[in-house]
Amino acid sequence: MFGRYNDAPSETANRVFGLSMLETISVNTRTLTFGVNMGLSNRVSNTVRANYSTQNSDDIQSLSPIGGSVSLDPSFFLGPVPAASSLVQFQTFDTDFLATGTLVRGQSKQLNFADDLVLVLGTHQIKLGGDYRAIFLDMRPSDQIVEFDADDLPTLLSTGEGTVTATAQRRAQLLTQSLSFYGQDTWKPTPRLTMVYGLRWDFNAAPSARGDTTLASWTNLDDPASFALAPPGTPVWRNVYTNFAPRLGVAYKLTRDGDWVIRGGGGIFYDIGMGGVATLTTTFPNAASISTGNVTVPIADARPYIPAITEAPPFSGSFGFSPTLVSPRSYQWNLAVEKSFRGRQAVSATYVGQAGRDGLRNTGYFQPNSNFSSYFYLTTNGAFSNYHALQVQYRRPVSSGLQMLLGYTYSHSLDNASNDVTSGTNTISGLRDYASSDFDIRHSFSGAVSYEIPPAAKSGPLAGLTRGWSLDATAVARTGFPFNGQLFVLSPVLGFAFIRPDIVPGQPIWTKVAGAPGGKSLNPAAFSLPPSDVQGTESRNDIAGFGLTQIDLSLGRDFPIHDRLHLKFRADAFNLLNHPNFTNPTARVQSPSTLQSQRMLNQGLGGLNPIFQVGGPRSLQLSLRLTF
């Protein structure tokens, strides 16, 4: 039996969109796991796992003076709004975006139960198991978001006019559930041949509302002019019970001693397909938004602009899923050849392929018909992807104190949607968007070396000083993520949208700029504005971005105090050579400042706190650990 409790609070504060705006994100995770491993006989064993986890996330935005500046007073533009749980925003599209208040407070709870049974019957090892998972989401957004927008700063200063967009929101709760069962057999018909085959069944239920929450379902989604709200009680999409996923793997020793081995395998894999389900909690009918143009500042009182939440049309800020949505699936296959030599060292070469089908693709429609006052975002199974890779690896187990693992991958990932979220209108043909994935890395090398330094003498003071030292090094080098230029447009046809610009033939994409991050900047002369309301000629993700190069080094020593008591000292240097790594430019062609990288790579990867990410400046860490 075992039990484990983990409490991991985290908080990150960054100046975003400009030096005057501070965004503080806190993510506090707590997990409790319990497990039992049971040897029921010499041929039967069983493993049970149970987990309960909670995660609380807050996103607070504020205006903070820096360098003697004076923070903007939001009440000048938006007047008094209810202070409790409010977010106030201001932007001019030629300068920057500012916000202050609470964006969201959310909590998710997870229950997970898994069981695995192993039976040994002759040359067969049979595994049977199941997994159940439930996630309870509780979103508590700000009660209202009030934003003042102006086309550009000169116009605002001369006319004092802009657009007020106000959104009212309410607490919403939902539940997602998934259930899986599998059966697998590992069979060794001969000493040289091993086969693994099995079948998995996955069920991912459509999300359901909890408490007083209502989730919108939609109908007539084949034609934007006919988009309509489905009758109350209609599920978000119909449940699918036919997600059967067969798997097969084969390994064969080409020689009697097994120094040449060939492996191959393939199978079908299903994703849970939830995508942007959480967006249902912050859009219609749990929120309402309205825009009012030609509003003059200062505003005496913004409260009359805040709409009431209603389920009657016209709908604003709506988000929906196709009622015939199915779980995304991928077909995966691989073929590998491995040669071992000189003990247990080995070199392998592997071809890996994957074809993703029925992926989630989100499309934004601006006022598709009279039922909608603004945007309708629709998620369908319109995404597909393909991946091919050559992976070469060298492994050396511990021998003479030296251990090594080196790997190189040459790959290409292509898709027509690398995520399931879009901003503004995105009615581009999925076939036209088929290009390198946002996360495509063409070349990638990684290596890890560990060396136990032998003592300088067998006995005496010198032996005492040099005994127990070890050295560890890791290296990563890869090409960058691709990206493309973008334009922000605001029109009666598209609403607000980010589209690609036209490419100017004969102009270089990059130009050398002394002092710029990475020594280069995008060339503004390489891009031009397309005709109004038309997607530009630039292809998706056609620009090679900044890569990553980093070497980490660790030096440690073990001080044995007793047979079962050790004191371990360790010094870690991350990015030992202080090699600069940068994020890709935002590449908004209308804003020259975004044509250069504006952050180091660790600040732009997301997910973890930047201090724990690769691509930052050199940092040192000292640790002392007592093990017993």
SVG drawing of the C-alpha trace seen along z (x, -y; Angstrom):
<svg xmlns="http://www.w3.org/2000/svg" viewBox="-37 -67 84 90">
<polyline fill="none" stroke="black" stroke-width="0.4" points="0.0,0.0 1.0,-3.6 -0.4,-7.0 0.8,-10.4 -0.3,-13.9 1.1,-16.9 0.5,-20.6 2.0,-22.7 1.2,-26.5 2.5,-28.6 2.2,-32.3 3.6,-34.2 3.5,-38.0 4.4,-39.5 4.1,-42.8 2.1,-42.1 1.0,-44.2 3.1,-47.1 5.1,-48.0 2.1,-49.6 0.1,-46.4 0.7,-43.6 -0.9,-40.2 -0.8,-37.9 -1.7,-34.2 -1.8,-31.8 -2.3,-28.1 -2.6,-26.0 -2.8,-22.3 -3.4,-19.6 -3.5,-15.9 -4.2,-12.8 -3.4,-9.4 -3.8,-6.0 -2.7,-2.7 -2.6,1.1 -0.4,3.6 -1.6,7.2 0.2,10.4 -2.7,12.7 -0.7,15.8 2.5,16.5 0.4,16.1 -2.1,13.4 -1.5,9.8 -3.7,6.7 -3.1,3.0 -5.7,0.4 -5.2,-3.4 -7.5,-6.2 -6.8,-9.9 -8.6,-13.1 -7.2,-16.4 -8.1,-20.0 -6.8,-23.0 -7.6,-26.7 -6.6,-29.3 -6.9,-33.0 -6.0,-35.6 -5.8,-39.2 -4.8,-42.1 -3.8,-45.5 -2.2,-48.8 1.2,-49.4 3.4,-52.5 7.0,-51.9 9.9,-54.3 8.0,-57.3 5.1,-56.9 1.5,-57.6 -1.1,-54.8 -4.1,-55.4 -7.3,-56.1 -9.8,-53.7 -12.8,-55.6 -12.0,-58.4 -13.0,-56.1 -15.5,-53.9 -16.9,-55.8 -17.9,-53.9 -18.6,-50.3 -19.3,-47.8 -15.9,-47.3 -16.5,-43.7 -15.4,-41.2 -15.1,-43.5 -12.6,-43.9 -12.0,-47.2 -10.1,-47.3 -8.9,-50.0 -7.1,-49.9 -6.3,-51.8 -5.4,-49.4 -2.3,-51.4 -0.8,-51.4 -1.5,-49.0 -4.0,-47.2 -4.5,-47.9 -6.7,-46.1 -7.4,-46.1 -9.5,-43.8 -10.3,-40.1 -10.4,-38.2 -11.5,-34.8 -11.3,-32.6 -11.8,-29.0 -11.6,-25.6 -11.5,-22.1 -11.8,-18.8 -10.9,-15.4 -11.8,-11.9 -9.8,-9.1 -10.0,-5.3 -8.0,-2.7 -7.6,1.1 -5.1,3.4 -5.2,7.2 -2.3,9.4 -2.7,13.2 0.2,15.4 -0.9,18.4 2.0,20.4 3.7,18.2 0.9,15.6 0.8,12.6 -2.7,11.2 -3.6,7.7 -7.1,6.5 -8.0,3.1 -10.3,0.1 -10.1,-3.6 -12.8,-6.1 -12.3,-9.9 -14.6,-12.7 -13.7,-16.4 -15.9,-19.0 -15.3,-22.5 -16.5,-25.6 -15.9,-28.9 -16.3,-32.2 -15.5,-34.9 -15.8,-38.6 -19.4,-39.7 -18.8,-42.2 -16.1,-43.2 -16.3,-46.7 -13.9,-47.7 -13.3,-51.0 -11.8,-50.7 -10.6,-53.4 -9.2,-52.9 -6.1,-54.9 -4.7,-57.3 -4.7,-60.5 -8.4,-60.0 -9.2,-59.4 -7.4,-62.6 -9.1,-64.6 -12.7,-63.3 -12.8,-61.7 -15.0,-58.9 -14.7,-55.1 -16.7,-51.9 -17.8,-50.5 -18.1,-46.7 -19.7,-45.4 -20.1,-41.8 -22.1,-40.4 -21.2,-37.0 -22.4,-34.5 -20.9,-31.5 -21.2,-28.3 -20.4,-24.6 -20.1,-21.5 -19.0,-17.9 -17.0,-15.8 -16.6,-12.0 -14.6,-9.4 -14.5,-5.6 -12.1,-3.1 -11.5,0.7 -8.8,2.7 -7.5,6.2 -3.9,7.0 -1.9,10.2 1.9,10.5 2.8,13.7 6.3,15.3 5.6,18.1 9.4,18.5 12.5,17.3 13.1,14.8 9.6,13.5 7.4,11.4 3.9,10.2 1.7,7.7 -1.8,7.3 -4.9,5.8 -8.1,3.9 -9.2,0.7 -12.6,-0.8 -13.0,-4.5 -16.2,-6.4 -16.1,-10.2 -19.4,-11.5 -20.7,-14.9 -20.3,-17.6 -23.2,-18.1 -24.3,-21.1 -24.4,-21.2 -26.3,-23.4 -28.1,-26.2 -25.9,-26.2 -27.4,-26.0 -25.4,-24.8 -26.4,-25.9 -26.9,-23.3 -27.3,-24.2 -28.9,-22.9 -28.9,-23.5 -25.1,-23.9 -24.6,-23.0 -25.6,-26.5 -24.6,-29.7 -27.8,-31.4 -29.8,-28.7 -27.8,-28.5 -30.3,-28.2 -30.6,-27.3 -31.7,-23.7 -34.6,-23.0 -33.8,-23.1 -32.4,-19.8 -30.7,-18.9 -27.2,-17.5 -24.2,-19.5 -23.4,-16.5 -24.6,-13.0 -22.6,-10.3 -20.6,-7.8 -20.1,-4.3 -18.1,-2.8 -14.5,-4.0 -12.8,-0.7 -9.0,-0.9 -7.0,2.2 -3.2,2.2 -0.4,4.6 3.3,4.7 6.0,7.2 9.7,7.6 11.9,10.1 15.6,11.0 17.3,11.3 20.3,13.0 20.5,15.8 22.3,13.6 19.9,10.8 22.3,8.0 20.1,7.2 16.4,6.6 13.6,5.3 10.4,3.9 7.2,2.6 3.8,1.6 0.6,-0.2 -2.7,-1.1 -5.7,-3.5 -5.8,-6.0 -8.7,-8.2 -8.6,-11.7 -11.1,-12.7 -12.3,-15.5 -13.3,-18.0 -11.3,-20.8 -12.7,-24.2 -15.6,-22.8 -14.8,-25.2 -15.7,-28.1 -19.3,-27.0 -19.2,-28.3 -18.2,-31.9 -20.4,-32.4 -24.1,-32.3 -26.3,-31.6 -24.0,-32.2 -22.9,-35.6 -24.2,-38.4 -22.2,-41.1 -23.2,-44.3 -21.1,-47.0 -22.1,-50.6 -20.3,-52.9 -19.6,-56.6 -19.3,-56.9 -17.6,-60.1 -15.2,-60.1 -15.1,-60.9 -18.1,-58.6 -20.2,-59.6 -21.5,-56.1 -20.7,-52.8 -23.4,-50.8 -26.2,-51.5 -24.0,-49.8 -23.9,-46.5 -26.4,-44.1 -28.8,-41.8 -28.2,-38.0 -31.0,-36.5 -31.7,-33.4 -33.7,-35.2 -32.2,-36.1 -30.2,-37.9 -27.4,-35.9 -24.0,-37.4 -20.6,-35.8 -21.9,-32.3 -19.9,-29.1 -21.1,-25.7 -20.2,-22.2 -21.5,-20.2 -24.2,-17.8 -22.6,-15.0 -19.1,-15.6 -17.0,-12.4 -13.8,-11.8 -10.7,-12.8 -8.6,-9.7 -5.1,-9.1 -3.5,-6.2 0.0,-5.6 2.7,-3.2 6.4,-2.7 9.3,-0.5 12.6,-0.3 16.0,1.5 18.3,1.7 21.9,2.9 23.6,3.7 27.3,3.9 30.1,4.0 28.0,5.0 24.7,3.3 25.3,0.3 22.8,-0.2 22.0,-2.2 18.5,-2.4 16.8,-4.0 13.1,-4.4 10.5,-5.6 7.4,-7.0 4.2,-8.0 0.9,-9.4 -2.3,-10.4 -4.8,-12.5 -8.4,-12.5 -11.6,-14.1 -9.6,-16.6 -11.3,-19.6 -11.3,-22.8 -12.9,-26.1 -14.4,-28.6 -15.6,-32.0 -18.6,-33.5 -19.5,-37.2 -23.3,-37.7 -24.1,-34.6 -27.8,-35.5 -30.3,-37.6 -30.2,-35.3 -26.7,-36.6 -25.7,-40.1 -21.9,-39.3 -19.8,-36.2 -20.7,-32.5 -17.8,-30.1 -18.4,-26.6 -16.2,-23.5 -16.4,-20.7 -14.3,-17.6 -12.8,-19.7 -9.1,-19.3 -6.6,-16.7 -2.9,-16.2 0.1,-14.1 3.4,-13.5 6.5,-11.6 9.8,-11.3 13.2,-9.6 14.5,-9.1 18.1,-8.0 19.2,-7.1 22.4,-5.9 22.2,-4.4 25.1,-3.5 24.2,-2.1 26.4,-2.7 29.9,-1.3 33.1,-2.5 31.0,-5.3 29.8,-6.7 26.2,-6.7 25.0,-8.3 21.8,-8.9 21.8,-10.8 18.9,-11.3 18.3,-13.1 14.9,-13.5 14.2,-14.7 10.5,-15.3 7.7,-17.2 4.3,-17.8 1.5,-19.3 -2.1,-20.1 -4.9,-22.6 -5.4,-23.5 -2.9,-23.3 -5.3,-24.2 -9.1,-24.3 -9.4,-28.0 -9.8,-31.0 -10.1,-34.7 -12.5,-36.7 -13.6,-35.5 -11.9,-32.4 -13.9,-31.1 -10.8,-30.1 -11.0,-26.8 -9.4,-24.0 -7.6,-22.8 -6.0,-26.1 -4.7,-26.2 -2.9,-22.9 0.7,-23.6 3.4,-23.1 2.0,-22.8 2.5,-25.6 4.7,-23.2 6.6,-21.7 10.3,-21.2 12.2,-20.0 15.5,-19.1 16.0,-18.3 18.9,-16.9 19.1,-16.1 21.7,-14.4 22.3,-13.4 25.7,-12.3 26.3,-11.2 29.8,-10.5 30.9,-9.3 34.3,-10.9 36.8,-8.4 38.8,-9.5 42.3,-10.8 43.7,-8.2 42.6,-5.0 43.2,-6.2 44.4,-9.1 43.2,-12.8 43.2,-13.2 40.9,-10.2 38.6,-11.7 38.4,-15.0 37.8,-13.5 35.5,-10.5 31.8,-10.6 31.7,-13.3 29.5,-13.1 29.0,-15.2 25.8,-15.4 25.2,-17.3 22.2,-17.8 22.2,-19.5 19.3,-20.5 19.4,-22.0 16.5,-22.4 15.1,-24.5 12.3,-27.0 8.5,-26.9 7.1,-28.3 4.8,-31.4 3.4,-33.9 2.6,-37.6 -0.8,-38.8 -3.1,-41.8 -5.8,-43.0 -8.9,-44.0 -12.2,-45.4 -14.9,-45.5 -18.7,-45.2 -18.1,-41.8 -15.5,-40.2 -15.9,-42.0 -12.6,-41.8 -10.2,-39.2 -6.5,-38.4 -5.8,-37.6 -2.6,-37.0 -1.1,-39.8 0.0,-39.8 3.6,-38.8 5.6,-41.3 7.6,-39.3 11.4,-39.8 11.6,-41.2 13.5,-39.2 11.4,-38.1 14.2,-38.8 16.6,-41.7 19.7,-42.0 19.3,-44.6 22.2,-45.3 21.1,-45.0 17.8,-43.3 17.0,-40.0 18.7,-37.3 20.3,-40.0 17.4,-40.3 13.9,-41.6 11.0,-40.9 11.2,-43.2 8.1,-45.5 8.6,-45.9 7.9,-42.2 4.3,-42.5 1.4,-44.6 -2.3,-45.0 -4.7,-42.8 -7.9,-44.1 -10.6,-44.7 -12.1,-41.7 -9.9,-39.2 -7.3,-36.8 -3.8,-37.7 -1.5,-35.7 0.9,-34.7 0.8,-31.0 0.2,-29.7 3.3,-29.2 5.7,-29.9 8.4,-31.7 11.1,-29.8 11.3,-31.0 14.0,-31.2 15.4,-27.9 16.7,-26.7 20.2,-25.9 20.9,-25.2 23.5,-23.2 22.8,-22.4 25.5,-21.2 25.3,-19.7 28.1,-18.9 27.3,-16.8 28.8,-14.9 27.5,-12.2 28.6,-12.3 27.9,-8.9 27.1,-9.4 25.9,-5.9 24.8,-2.8 21.3,-4.3 22.0,-8.0 23.5,-10.1 24.0,-13.9 23.9,-14.9 25.2,-18.3 24.4,-19.4 25.1,-22.6 23.1,-23.1 23.9,-25.5 21.0,-26.0 22.0,-27.5 25.6,-27.2 26.9,-29.2 24.1,-31.9 23.2,-31.4 20.3,-33.8 17.1,-32.2 14.1,-34.2 10.4,-33.8 9.1,-34.4 7.9,-37.9 4.2,-38.5 4.4,-39.7 1.5,-42.1 2.4,-43.9 0.7,-47.2 2.8,-47.5 6.6,-47.8 7.5,-47.0 6.1,-43.4 8.4,-42.6 11.2,-41.8 11.2,-39.3 10.1,-40.9 10.7,-38.1 13.2,-35.4 12.0,-31.9 11.2,-30.8 8.7,-33.7 6.7,-32.6 6.4,-28.8 3.5,-29.0 2.4,-26.2 5.1,-26.2 6.5,-29.2 9.2,-30.7 11.8,-30.0 11.3,-26.3 11.3,-26.6 14.1,-26.2 15.3,-29.2 16.0,-31.6 19.1,-33.3 21.8,-31.4 20.7,-30.6 22.4,-28.7 20.8,-26.5 22.4,-24.9 20.8,-22.1 21.5,-20.0 19.5,-16.8 19.4,-14.3 18.3,-10.8 17.5,-8.1"/>
</svg>
